[in-house]
Every structure is written in C-alpha cells, then in structure tokens.
Amino acid sequence: MICDVAMPHMDGIELYGLIRQIGYAPPIIFMTAFWSDSLKNKALANGAVMCLEKPVHPQVIENALKELLNLP
C-alpha cells in the first residue's frame, strides 16, 4: 500500500491505523513532501516500511515495490 501522509480530513498514518483496526495490515509506504524527524518516526512507529519524500521519481517507487515484494 502506498499512501500520502497529508490528506484532507485525516492523515495517512491515521488512515492506516483504521485499516489495521479492521484486521488488515498490508506493508505501507508513506510519502510526503515535508518529512520532519518526528513525522518520520511516527510513521515508522505506526507500521511504515518506507518513507519517501515527494516528488518521487517513478523508478524509486518501482524499486521500493520490488524490494517489498522480493522481486529482482
């Protein structure tokens, strides 16, 4: 799962928490243009496997997904 952190009505970390509450916990990659150390720590503490800074080159996303899926 790939999710932006900054969204209207709730942030991506909160959304992922709600998804986990219903019993589904896919690996999550969070993205935002404005990472701070505290925000990155919060994302990682709440299950993020990666934190990417936007703008993200498509190849970076492809490589991240391959790494998560253990693909060559």
BAFI-792386 format. One record per atom (N, C-alpha, C): x, y, z. Coordinates in steps of 0.1 Angstrom, whole numbers, plus 2048, in hexadecimal, padded with zeros to 3 digits. Each point is the difference from the previous one (the first is absolute). Layout:
{px->X; py->Y; pz->Z}
...
This chain:
{px->809; py->7F4; pz->800}
{px->7F7; py->80C; pz->800}
{px->809; py->80C; pz->800}
{px->7FC; py->80A; pz->7F8}
{px->807; py->80D; pz->800}
{px->7F6; py->80B; pz->803}
{px->804; py->808; pz->80A}
{px->7F7; py->80B; pz->804}
{px->807; py->80D; pz->803}
{px->7FA; py->80B; pz->7FC}
{px->805; py->80D; pz->804}
{px->7FE; py->802; pz->80F}
{px->808; py->807; pz->806}
{px->7FE; py->804; pz->80E}
{px->7F6; py->80B; pz->801}
{px->801; py->80A; pz->7F8}
{px->7F8; py->80C; pz->801}
{px->7F4; py->7FF; pz->7F7}
{px->7F4; py->7FE; pz->806}
{px->7F3; py->7FE; pz->7F9}
{px->7F6; py->808; pz->807}
{px->7F5; py->804; pz->7F9}
{px->7F5; py->807; pz->807}
{px->7F9; py->7F7; pz->80A}
{px->7FB; py->805; pz->80A}
{px->7F8; py->7F9; pz->80A}
{px->807; py->7F7; pz->80A}
{px->80B; py->7F9; pz->7FB}
{px->808; py->7F8; pz->809}
{px->80D; py->7FE; pz->7F9}
{px->80B; py->7FD; pz->808}
{px->80D; py->7FE; pz->7FA}
{px->801; py->7F1; pz->7FC}
{px->80A; py->7FD; pz->7F8}
{px->802; py->7F2; pz->7FB}
{px->803; py->7F7; pz->80C}
{px->807; py->804; pz->80A}
{px->803; py->7F8; pz->80B}
{px->7F4; py->7FC; pz->808}
{px->7F7; py->80A; pz->802}
{px->7F3; py->7FD; pz->806}
{px->7F8; py->7F6; pz->7F8}
{px->7FF; py->802; pz->7F2}
{px->7F9; py->7F7; pz->7F8}
{px->806; py->7F2; pz->801}
{px->80D; py->7FE; pz->800}
{px->806; py->7F3; pz->801}
{px->7FC; py->7FA; pz->80D}
{px->7FF; py->808; pz->80B}
{px->7FC; py->7FB; pz->80D}
{px->7F2; py->7FA; pz->7FF}
{px->7F7; py->807; pz->7F9}
{px->7F2; py->7FB; pz->7FF}
{px->800; py->7F3; pz->7F8}
{px->808; py->7FF; pz->7F6}
{px->801; py->7F4; pz->7F7}
{px->805; py->7F4; pz->809}
{px->809; py->803; pz->808}
{px->806; py->7F5; pz->809}
{px->7F5; py->7FC; pz->80B}
{px->7F8; py->809; pz->804}
{px->7F5; py->7FD; pz->80A}
{px->7F6; py->7F6; pz->7FA}
{px->7FE; py->800; pz->7F3}
{px->7F7; py->7F6; pz->7FB}
{px->807; py->7F3; pz->7FC}
{px->80C; py->7FF; pz->804}
{px->807; py->7F3; pz->7FE}
{px->808; py->7FE; pz->7F4}
{px->803; py->80B; pz->7F8}
{px->808; py->7FF; pz->7F4}
{px->80C; py->809; pz->802}
{px->80C; py->7FB; pz->7FF}
{px->80C; py->807; pz->802}
{px->80A; py->7FE; pz->7F5}
{px->7FD; py->805; pz->7F4}
{px->80A; py->7FE; pz->7F5}
{px->80C; py->809; pz->802}
{px->80C; py->7FC; pz->7FA}
{px->80B; py->809; pz->801}
{px->7FD; py->80E; pz->7FB}
{px->804; py->80A; pz->806}
{px->7FD; py->80D; pz->7FC}
{px->80C; py->809; pz->7FE}
{px->7FF; py->807; pz->7F5}
{px->80A; py->80A; pz->7FC}
{px->7F9; py->80E; pz->801}
{px->805; py->808; pz->809}
{px->7FB; py->80E; pz->801}
{px->808; py->809; pz->7F8}
{px->7F9; py->80A; pz->7FA}
{px->807; py->80B; pz->7F8}
{px->7FB; py->80D; pz->805}
{px->809; py->80A; pz->800}
{px->7FC; py->80E; pz->802}
{px->80B; py->809; pz->7FB}
{px->7FD; py->80C; pz->7FE}
{px->80A; py->80A; pz->7FC}
{px->807; py->806; pz->80C}
{px->7FB; py->7FE; pz->80C}
{px->805; py->807; pz->80B}
{px->803; py->7F7; pz->80C}
{px->80A; py->7F7; pz->7FF}
{px->803; py->7F8; pz->80B}
{px->808; py->808; pz->80B}
{px->7FC; py->7FE; pz->80C}
{px->808; py->804; pz->80B}
{px->805; py->7F3; pz->807}
{px->80A; py->801; pz->809}
{px->804; py->7F5; pz->807}
{px->7F5; py->7FA; pz->809}
{px->7F8; py->808; pz->806}
{px->7F5; py->7FB; pz->809}
{px->7F5; py->7FA; pz->7F7}
{px->7FD; py->805; pz->7F4}
{px->7F6; py->7FA; pz->7F8}
{px->805; py->7F3; pz->7FA}
{px->80C; py->7FF; pz->7FC}
{px->806; py->7F4; pz->7FB}
{px->800; py->7F5; pz->80B}
{px->804; py->804; pz->80D}
{px->800; py->7F7; pz->80B}
{px->7F1; py->7FB; pz->803}
{px->7F7; py->809; pz->7FF}
{px->7F2; py->7FC; pz->802}
{px->7FB; py->7F6; pz->7F5}
{px->804; py->803; pz->7F4}
{px->7FC; py->7F6; pz->7F5}
{px->806; py->7F3; pz->802}
{px->80D; py->7FF; pz->803}
{px->807; py->7F3; pz->803}
{px->7FA; py->7F9; pz->80C}
{px->7FD; py->808; pz->80A}
{px->7FA; py->7F9; pz->80C}
{px->7F2; py->7FB; pz->7FE}
{px->7FA; py->805; pz->7F5}
{px->7F2; py->7FC; pz->7FD}
{px->800; py->7F6; pz->7F4}
{px->80B; py->7FA; pz->7FD}
{px->800; py->7F5; pz->7F6}
{px->806; py->803; pz->7F3}
{px->804; py->80C; pz->7FD}
{px->806; py->803; pz->7F3}
{px->80D; py->7F7; pz->7FE}
{px->801; py->7FB; pz->7F4}
{px->80C; py->7F9; pz->7FC}
{px->809; py->809; pz->7F9}
{px->7FB; py->80B; pz->7FA}
{px->808; py->80A; pz->7F9}
{px->7F9; py->80D; pz->801}
{px->809; py->80B; pz->800}
{px->7FB; py->80D; pz->800}
{px->807; py->807; pz->7F4}
{px->7F8; py->804; pz->7F6}
{px->806; py->806; pz->7F4}
{px->7FC; py->80F; pz->800}
{px->80A; py->808; pz->7FB}
{px->7FD; py->80F; pz->7FF}
{px->7FC; py->803; pz->7F2}
{px->7F5; py->808; pz->7FF}
{px->7FB; py->804; pz->7F3}
{px->808; py->80D; pz->7FC}
{px->802; py->802; pz->7F3}
{px->7FB; py->7F7; pz->7F5}
{px->809; py->7F4; pz->7FF}
{px->7F9; py->7F5; pz->7FD}
{px->807; py->7F3; pz->7FF}
{px->801; py->7FB; pz->7F2}
{px->80B; py->7FD; pz->7FB}
{px->802; py->7FB; pz->7F2}
{px->7F9; py->7F3; pz->7FF}
{px->7F9; py->7FD; pz->7F6}
{px->7FA; py->7F3; pz->7FE}
{px->809; py->7F4; pz->802}
{px->80D; py->801; pz->7FC}
{px->809; py->7F5; pz->802}
{px->802; py->7FD; pz->80F}
{px->800; py->80A; pz->808}
{px->802; py->7FF; pz->80F}
{px->7F4; py->7F8; pz->805}
{px->7F4; py->803; pz->7FC}
{px->7F4; py->7F8; pz->804}
{px->801; py->7F2; pz->7FB}
{px->804; py->7FE; pz->7F4}
{px->801; py->7F2; pz->7FA}
{px->80A; py->7F9; pz->808}
{px->80C; py->805; pz->803}
{px->80A; py->7FA; pz->808}
{px->7FB; py->7FC; pz->80E}
{px->7F9; py->809; pz->806}
{px->7FA; py->7FE; pz->80E}
{px->7F7; py->7F4; pz->800}
{px->7F7; py->800; pz->7F6}
{px->7F6; py->7F5; pz->7FF}
{px->807; py->7F3; pz->7FD}
{px->80A; py->800; pz->7F7}
{px->808; py->7F4; pz->7FE}
{px->806; py->7FA; pz->80C}
{px->806; py->80A; pz->808}
{px->807; py->7FC; pz->80D}
{px->7F6; py->7FA; pz->809}
{px->7F4; py->806; pz->802}
{px->7F6; py->7FB; pz->809}
{px->7FB; py->7F2; pz->7FB}
{px->7FF; py->7FE; pz->7F3}
{px->7FA; py->7F3; pz->7FB}
{px->80B; py->7F6; pz->7FD}
{px->80D; py->804; pz->804}
{px->80B; py->7F7; pz->7FD}
{px->801; py->7FC; pz->7F2}
{px->7FF; py->80A; pz->7F7}
{px->801; py->7FD; pz->7F1}
{px->80E; py->805; pz->7FC}
{px->805; py->7FA; pz->7F5}
{px->80D; py->804; pz->7FB}
{px->7FF; py->80E; pz->7F8}
